[in-house]
Amino acid sequence: MSFHLDPMTPADYPEVMDLWQRSSGLTLREADSQTAIAAYLVRNPGLSFVAREQDVLLGAILVGTDGRRGYLQHLTVAEAARGRGMGKALLAAAIDALQKIGIGKTHLMVHADNDSAMAFYRHLGWEDRQAIRLFSFNASGHENC
């Protein structure tokens, strides 16, 4: 493994946002602003990680918890770095960090047309929960939040 993982910090935001913006299958919203992500990292310390190789950020995972369950918000690896175990390592680091604070179950959402992401998670043993439907309520009045 020629890359290394570090906990994500607010200082990583510009590089992480650049990576997110270049990643297909990832939807960014107002909730992904620099201020919102910094607050998220403070509320969920040590659960999100970045992957770097020679000081170049190539992967990131944003993870939090409500105290009962873990929630994977964004996992992405630069296209040129895929297939080297970076996504799997980021996911394992986040799951391990959640387990250390007593969180045994983690959820994530994947766009229904993101076949590569679904295949990745299935390959790693994640269960596609067909019996559950996602409902959302937006009290903010902003469409893109």
N, C-alpha and C positions, 0 to 999 in steps of 0.2 A: 504494500500500500504506500504509494508515494505522496499521498495527500494526508492532511491532518485535520482534525475537527477541533473547533473551539466553541465555547458558548457564544451565542449571538448577543451582541450588545447594541445599544442605540447608535454607536459610532459606525457600525456595519451597514446602517440603513442605505446610504447612497449606492453601495455596491450590490446589496441585496435587491433593492428596487430595480436597478439596471438589469439584473439577472431575471427577476420576475417579469419585467416588461418584454424581455426577449423570449419568454417561454410560452409556447402554445399550450392551450388547455388550461390556462390559469386566468381567472377573472380577478381584476383589481378593482377596488372600490374605495370610497372615502375612508372606510375603516382601515385602509392600508396606508394612511398618511403617516408622515414621519412622527408626528405627535402621538397618534393613536398606537403605532407600533412601539414607540418608546414606553408608553404607559402599559401596554400589554406585556412587554418584557419585564417591567417592574413587578407587575401582578403575578407573573409566572417565571420567577427567576430560575435559571439553569435548565430550562426545558427545551429551549430552541438552540439550534447549532448552525454553524457555517463550516463548509469544507473549503480548504485552500490548498493549492499546490504552488510552491515557489511564490508565495504571497499573492497569488491571483485567486480571487473568490470564484469557485466553480460550482458550489452547491449550497443550499440553505433549506432548513426546515423550521417552520414556525409552529410551535405547540403550546397549548395551555391546558388548564384544568379548571373545573368548577368545584373541585374538592371531592367529587365522586367519580368522574370520568375524565379521561384525557381527550383532547380535541386537536387533531392535526389540521392546521389551517392551510399551509402551503408547504409542499415539498417539491423542489425543483433542482435539477442538475443541468449545467450547460450542455447543450447538445453534443459538442465535441468531446465531452468528458463522460458521456453515458456508456454503460456496459462495463465499467471498471469497479463496480461495487460501492460507489460513492453514495448513491441513493439508499442502498441497503444499510450502509454504515451510519448515515444520518438518522434513518428510521430506528435502527437498533439503539443508538445513543439516546434518542428521545424516549423510547419505550423504557429503557433502563432507568433514565432519570425519573420518569413517572413512577415506575415500580419502587424506587427508593423512597418516594414520599407516600407510598401506599395506594397508588392508582393502578389497578390491574386491568382495566378495560379502556380502550381508546376507540374513538369514532373518527371518521373522516367523510367528506363528501367529494364525489368525483362527478364531473360533467358526464351526462349520459352518452355523449359521443366521443369521450376520451378513452378509446379502446386500449391504447398503450398503457395508460395509468391503471386501468382496471386489470389488465393482464399482469402488471408489475405487482399490485397488491395481492391479487389472487395467488400468484406464484409464491409470495411470502406468507401465505396462510391466512390472509384477511378474508372475512366472510362477507359476501354480497347479500345484504339483508333485504330481501324482496318483500317481506311482510310488513315493513315499516315505510311510511310515507313521510316526507319532510314537509312541514308547514312553517311558514315564516310570517311574522307580523312586523311591519315597519312603522314605528311610532314617531320616527324622526321627521317625516314629511319630505325627505330627500329620496329620490328614486334610486340613486347610486350609493347606498351606504351599506 
